[in-house]
Amino acid sequence: MIIALDADGGDYASREIVIGAAEAADEYGVDIVLVGKKAILDMLVRRHAKKQKVSIIDASQTIECSESPVHAVRSKPNSAIVIGTKLVKDGSASAFVSAGSTGAVLAAAFFFLGRIEGVERPALCSIIQINPEGPVLLIDVGANVDCRPNHLVQFGKLGTTFAQKFLYTESPKVGLLNNGEEEIKGNTLAKESYKALQNSNLNFIGNVEGQDILKRKADIVVTDGFTGNIVLKALEGFGDVFLNVLGLGRAFKVDEQLQGSALVRYVELTSMVKRTDYKEYGGACLLGVNGNIIVAHGRSQARAIKNAIHLAYHSVETKVVDAIKNSSYTAK
């Protein structure tokens, strides 16, 4: 398996990207293709990844987050995002991972990979793993700001297929994110989406509120990309503050004097702290395009990059794209 990795995007490129790639190559046994500035990457690979299965493809252009995504993708064919996406298109790579401009990654995927037949709006699906009982899928988390009810139904279908392959759940429960449980609650989109989901063949359980996400009332929580992105970033902010309040790494050093139930409580606490850290889930899967694309957090450092590569690896292994292609995305 070959994973293409954008080594030019994100706040900590390129050093942290290379370190994360080396760790992933060691742990998962995958070949990594770093796409970025070759001169810089040659030096970093010699320093951090000379013993791993890591190769380099030069990308002379950089897409900045401040640029118009569509214009940048069209005008910068030698950027890491464009090259990496095309590697997936021509079969040279099984997946592409990027912590660069999310808009540019989405635009490149739409242009070069295209949508799977029947899918109107590909969506970003994030895995939230704070609850020890299991993860929750949140879809969409940023690909589609303005949505119609039929789009949310399709998000539920995409999430269901992903959950069946990724979470090994045959009939995952689908909930609609809303400001109340009652069917009459919410804005026009929520009310109409409720009816559309109710009439679909999904295992729809009704509305779920914000606090229900972490309670795992539903396996899949469906919403528009504007709301989903805000929810995801709120959870990430909570994780950052929680880690800082507990003193980051100091919280994970076990006091030798702790015994019995105190030790158990301490281990449970540190485990929860770890699960609140966005670095642990790596990124979000872009579902509905003809290829495996993982959008990593812009602040991703080595551990987050390693976990994003693992997400890509697992998506390829479980053949998520093929499963979506074999599913029906009609109104019902």
Secondary structure, DSSP 4 states (H G I P E B T S, - for coil): -EEEEESS-STTTTHHHHHHHHHHHHHH--EEEEEE-HHHHHHHHHHH-TTSSEEEEE--B---TTS-HHHHHHH-TTBHHHHHHHHHHTTS-SEEEE-S-HHHHHHHIIIII-BPTT-SS-EEEEEE--STT--EEEE-SSS-SS--HHHHHHHHHHHHHHHHHHT--SS--EEEE-SSSSTT-S-HHHHHHHHHHHTSSS-EEEEE-HHHHHHTS-SEEE--HHHHHHHHHHHHHHHHHHHHHTTGGGGGS--TT--HHHHHHHHHHHHHHHHT-GGGT-EEEEETBSSEEEEE-TT--HHHHHHHHHHHHHHHHTTHHHHHHTS--S--
